Amino acid sequence: QVQLQESGPGLVKPSQTLSLTCTVSGGSITSSDRYWSWIRQPPGKGLELIGYIAYSGSTYYSPSLKSRTSISRDTSKNQFTLQLTSVTPEDTAVYYCARSLRPYTGIAFRSQYDYWGQGTQVTVSS
């Protein structure tokens, strides 16, 4: 059974960098045809794909967030990390890490992902 767990600060000040880590257990992040995504859901809105890191180490970022986003991984710890720079209150959301078996882009649908973390609330406020 694959499990994902997000960790990181729940409160970030405007203009700072949001950093979250997803720890994966029960499966390797380097296993073929596995894509490890960051997805967020702002209050009252739908799911938004931020980007993913593939089993190969290649990355994809949503065009709307690309200039501020970096996703990396530590294979020795079976973790992948999100960094979102220059945050504003509009970045307040529940942030999820999730796994898919295909490299989905565009609009995120919950059914595209077979495993999810529980989600972590991140609030951007001074």
Secondary structure, DSSP 8 states (H G I E B T S, - for coil): --EEEEES-SEE-TTS-EEEEEEEESS-TTSTT-EEEEEEE-TTS--EEEEEEETTS-EEE-TTTGGGEEEEEETTTTEEEEEE-S--GGG-EEEEEEEESS---SS--GGG-SEE---EEEEE--
